[in-house]
Amino acid sequence: MPDGLIVFPESTLTKASTAFDWWRAEAQRCGIRLTVAFAEQIQMRYVDGNALTFTGGRQIDTPRFAVMRGYFRDISCHFERLGIPAVNRWISMQESADKILTHQALTAAGLPTPATAYPASALSYDGACEAIGARRFVIKPIDGSCGVNVFLVNCRDEYDHAIKCAGPNAMIQRYIASSSGRDLRVWTVGEHTVGCVIRHSSSSFRSNYAQGGSASVCALSDDAARMAVSAARCLGLEFAGVDLLFTPEGGFTVCEVNGNAGFRTLSAVDRHSPILRRLFEYITDRYVQ
């Protein structure tokens, strides 16, 4: 049975539900023995040109692949330089973690995404309005997640407050009013979508589950599916969560692409989701056989 490795941050252990057993069970169904490791416990040692990896005081057998559930540059590059596939690769994780790099990649690929200006700290409120072409817009950190420190700005005072809270690495993005309080989260594996929910909030323009939003499983149109897969692939992500906003014309625009996509929203509304099985089927077909 081939070996695989999955790397989490130790902070995962503080969560009420870790899903470790789910990861292992789905890997085993695909004929993979999956070892769970924590980034803070991994050491890389190089002896006579041979790379040895240790975790928790024991040596790890060389895995056929590594699934990275966090942004672990040194560990990811360690495996990649040994020719061991990392899902996702470090460069792809880095680009998805930086919303400006994501915006650049989406724009270069010709994918729709809201008009953006950066850095917000270099612009006055009037300058931001001119750059975006509207007096109402969103400010958020380029490295944020879960809707934290994301603000809808309507005036100069709100702008000053948002800049202070979001920090110097904040970006300005056009507000898509037609999608206020709702969006689609689409999970992709390779060239396919593997799950989709519509997230909605009746109390905020943000629909994030972590901000009190709710979610329900929904059907995915062919156009939305193609857009989500294209967004993930233009960043080189093999496993991703893509957030799509509803446009006034009835289509979609890409809001964000997540390289370390959580899926508790999906598992909460679809207990029989095949998302991990599809991931390990993909890994088996591409890297194990």
For each residue, the residues with C-beta under 8 A, 3 or more apart:
1: 31 32 33
2: 31 32 33 64 288
3: 32 33 34 35 61 62 63 64
4: 27 32 33 34 35 63 64 65 66 67 283 288
5: 34 35 37 60 63 65 66 67
6: 23 34 35 36 37 66 67 69
7: 37 38 39 42 66 67 68 69 70 72 75
8: 12 18 36 37 38 39 69 70
9: 12 38 39 40 69 70 72
10: 13 38 39 40 41
11: 14 15
12: 8 9 15 18 38 69
13: 10 18 38
14: 11
15: 11 12 18
16:
17: 264
18: 8 12 13 15
19: 22 23 267
20: 23 24 36
21: 24 25
22: 19 25 26 276
23: 6 19 20 26 27 34 36 276
24: 20 21 27 28 34 36
25: 21 22 28 29
26: 22 23 29 30 276 277 279 280
27: 4 23 24 30 32 33 34 276 280
28: 24 25 31 32 33 34
29: 25 26 277 280
30: 26 27 277 280 281 283 284
31: 1 2 28 284 288
32: 1 2 3 4 27 28 64 280 283 284 288
33: 1 2 3 4 27 28
34: 3 4 5 6 23 24 27 28
35: 3 4 5 6 60 63
36: 6 8 20 23 24
37: 5 6 7 8 41 42 55 56 60
38: 7 8 9 10 12 13 41 42 55 56
39: 7 8 9 10 42 70 72 75
40: 9 10
41: 10 37 38 55 56
42: 7 37 38 39 53 54 55 60 75
43: 53 54 55
44: 51 52 53 54 74 75 78
45: 51 52 53 54
46: 49 50 51 52
47: 50 52
48:
49: 46
50: 46 47
51: 44 45 46 78 82
52: 44 45 46 47 59
53: 42 43 44 45 59 60 62 78
54: 42 43 44 45 57 58 59 60
55: 37 38 41 42 43 58 60
56: 37 38 41
57: 54
58: 54 55
59: 52 53 54
60: 5 35 37 42 53 54 55 63
61: 3
62: 3 53 82 84
63: 3 4 5 35 60 66 79 84
64: 2 3 4 32 84 85 287 288
65: 4 5 84 85 86 87 283 287 288
66: 4 5 6 7 63 75 76 79 84 85 86 87
67: 4 5 6 7 86 87 239 279 283
68: 7 71 72 75 76 86 87 88 90 93 260
69: 6 7 8 9 12 260
70: 7 8 9 39 260
71: 68 93 94 97 260
72: 7 9 39 68 75 76
73: 76 77 90 94
74: 44 77 78
75: 7 39 42 44 66 68 72 78 79
76: 66 68 72 73 79 80 86 89 90 93
77: 73 74 80 81 90
78: 44 51 53 74 75 81 82
79: 63 66 75 76 82 84 85 86
80: 76 77 83 84 85 86 89 90
81: 77 78
82: 51 62 78 79
83: 80
84: 62 63 64 65 66 79 80
85: 64 65 66 79 80 283 286 287
86: 65 66 67 68 76 79 80 89 90
87: 65 66 67 68 238 239 279 283
88: 68 92 93 96 236 237 238 239 240 259 260
89: 76 80 86 92 93 236
90: 68 73 76 77 80 86 93 94
91: 94 95 236
92: 88 89 95 96 235 236 237 238 259
93: 68 71 76 88 89 90 96 97 237 259 260
94: 71 73 90 91 97 98 101
95: 91 92 98 101 102 105 235 236 259
96: 88 92 93 101 102 235 237 240 257 258 259 260
97: 71 93 94 143 259 260
98: 94 95 101 102 142 143
99: 102 103 140 141 142 143 144 171 256
100: 103 104 116 118 142 171
101: 94 95 96 98 104 105
102: 95 96 98 99 105 106 235 256 257
103: 99 100 106 107 113 116 171
104: 100 101 107 108
105: 95 101 102 108 109 234 235
106: 102 103 109 111 112 113 231 234 254 257
107: 103 104 110 111 113
108: 104 105 234
109: 105 106 230 231 234
110: 107
111: 106 107 227 230 231 234 254
112: 106 227 247 251 252 253 254
113: 103 106 107 116 253 254 255
114: 138 173 174 175 176 245 253 255
115: 132 133 173 174
116: 100 103 113 171 172 173 174
117: 120 123 128 131 132 171 172 173
118: 100 142 170 171 172
119: 122 123 168 169 170 171
120: 117 123 128 139 162 163 166 170 171 172
121: 163 168 170
122: 119
123: 117 119 120 127 128 131 172
124: 127 128
125: 128 129 153 155 156 159 160
126: 129 130
127: 123 124 130 131
128: 117 120 123 124 125 131 132 137 153 159 172
129: 125 126 132 133 134 135 137
130: 126 127 133
131: 117 123 127 128 172
132: 115 117 128 129 137 172 173 174
133: 115 129 130 174
134: 129 137 174 175
135: 129 154
136: 152 153 154 175 177
137: 128 129 132 134 152 153 172 173 174 175
138: 114 150 151 152 153 172 173 174 175 205
139: 120 150 151 153 159 162 163 166 170 171 172 173
140: 99 144 149 150 151 166 170 171 173
141: 99 144 148 149 166 167 169 170 171
142: 98 99 100 118 169 170 171
143: 97 98 99 169
144: 99 140 141 147 148 149 150 166
145: 148 258
146: 208 210 211
147: 144 150 206 208 210 211
148: 141 144 145 210
149: 140 141 144 165 166 167
150: 138 139 140 144 147 166 206
151: 138 139 140 158 161 162 165 166
152: 136 137 138 158 175 205
153: 125 128 136 137 138 139 158 159 162
154: 135 136 158
155: 125 158 159
156: 125 159 160
157: 160 161
158: 151 152 153 154 155 161 162
159: 125 128 139 153 155 156 162 163
160: 125 156 157 163 164
161: 151 157 158 164 165
162: 120 139 151 153 158 159 165 166 170
163: 120 121 139 159 160 166 170
164: 160 161
165: 149 151 161 162
166: 120 139 140 141 144 149 150 151 162 163 169 170
167: 141 149 170
168: 119 121
169: 119 141 142 143 166
170: 118 119 120 121 139 140 141 142 162 163 166 167
171: 99 100 103 116 117 118 119 120 139 140 141 142
172: 116 117 118 120 123 128 131 132 137 138 139
173: 114 115 116 117 132 137 138 139 140
174: 114 115 116 132 133 134 137 138
175: 114 134 136 137 138 152 180 205
176: 114 179 180 245 246 247 253 255
177: 136 180 248
178: 245 246 247 248
179: 176 182 183 245 246 247
180: 175 176 177 205
181: 200 201 202 203 204 205 206 207 213
182: 179 198 199 200 201 207 246
183: 179 198 199 207 243 244 245 246 255
184: 196 197 198 199 218 220 224 243 244 246 252
185: 196 197 199 215 241 242 243 265 266
186: 193 195 196 220 224 225 228 241 242 243 244
187: 193 194 195 196 239 240 241 242 261 263 266 275
188: 192 193 194 228 229 232 237 239 240 241 242
189: 192 194 238 239 275 278 279 282
190: 238 282 286
191: 229 233
192: 188 189 229 278
193: 186 187 188 196 220 225 228 229
194: 187 188 189 274 275 278 279
195: 186 187 263 266 270 273 275
196: 184 185 186 187 193 217 218 219 220 224
197: 184 185 215 216 217 218 265 266 269 270
198: 182 183 184 215 216 218
199: 182 183 184 185 207 208 209 213 214 215 265
200: 181 182 207 213 214 215
201: 181 182 204 205 206 207 208 211 212 213 214
202: 181
203: 181 212
204: 181 201 207 211 212 213
205: 138 152 175 180 181 201
206: 147 150 181 201 211 213
207: 181 182 183 199 200 201 204 211 213
208: 146 147 199 201 211 213
209: 199 213 214 215 264 265 268
210: 146 147 148
211: 146 147 201 204 206 207 208
212: 201 203 204
213: 181 199 200 201 204 206 207 208 209
214: 199 200 201 209
215: 185 197 198 199 200 209 265 266 268 269
216: 197 198 269
217: 196 197 266 269 270
218: 184 196 197 198
219: 196
220: 184 186 193 196 224 225 228
221: 224 225
222: 225 226
223: 226 227 251 252
224: 184 186 196 220 221 227 228 244 252
225: 186 193 220 221 222 228 229
226: 222 223 229 230
227: 111 112 223 224 230 231 242 244 252 254
228: 186 188 193 220 224 225 231 232 242 244 254
229: 188 191 192 193 225 226 232 233
230: 109 111 226 227 233 234
231: 106 109 111 227 228 234 235 240 242 254 257
232: 188 228 229 235 237 238 240 242 257
233: 191 229 230 236 237
234: 105 106 108 109 111 230 231
235: 92 95 96 102 105 231 232 240 257 259
236: 88 89 91 92 95 233
237: 88 92 93 96 188 232 233 240 257 259
238: 87 88 92 189 190 232 282
239: 67 87 88 187 188 189 259 261 279
240: 88 96 187 188 231 232 235 237 257 258 259 261
241: 185 186 187 188 257 258 261 262 263
242: 185 186 187 188 227 228 231 232 254 256 257 258
243: 183 184 185 186 254 255 256 257 258
244: 183 184 186 224 227 228 252 253 254 255
245: 114 176 178 179 183 252 253 254 255
246: 176 178 179 182 183 184 250 251 252
247: 112 176 178 179 250 251 252 253
248: 177 178
249:
250: 246 247
251: 112 223 246 247
252: 112 184 223 224 227 244 245 246 247
253: 112 113 114 176 244 245 247
254: 106 111 112 113 227 228 231 242 243 244 245 257
255: 113 114 176 183 243 244 245
256: 99 102 242 243
257: 96 102 106 231 232 235 237 240 241 242 243 254
258: 96 145 240 241 242 243 261 262
259: 88 92 93 95 96 97 235 237 239 240
260: 68 69 70 71 88 93 96 97
261: 187 239 240 241 258
262: 241 258 265
263: 187 195 241 266 267 273 275
264: 17 209 267 268
265: 185 197 199 209 215 262 268 269
266: 185 187 195 197 215 217 263 269 270 273 275
267: 19 263 264 270 271 273 275
268: 209 215 264 265
269: 197 215 216 217 265 266
270: 195 197 217 266 267 273
271: 267
272:
273: 195 263 266 267 270 276
274: 194 277 278
275: 187 189 194 195 263 266 267 278 279
276: 22 23 26 27 273 279 280
277: 26 29 30 274 280 281
278: 189 192 194 274 275 281 282
279: 26 67 87 189 194 239 275 276 282 283
280: 26 27 29 30 32 276 277 283 284
281: 30 277 278 284 285
282: 189 190 238 278 279 285 286
283: 4 30 32 65 67 85 87 279 280 286 287 288
284: 30 31 32 280 281 287 288 289
285: 281 282 288 289
286: 85 190 282 283
287: 64 65 85 283 284
288: 2 4 31 32 64 65 283 284 285
289: 284 285
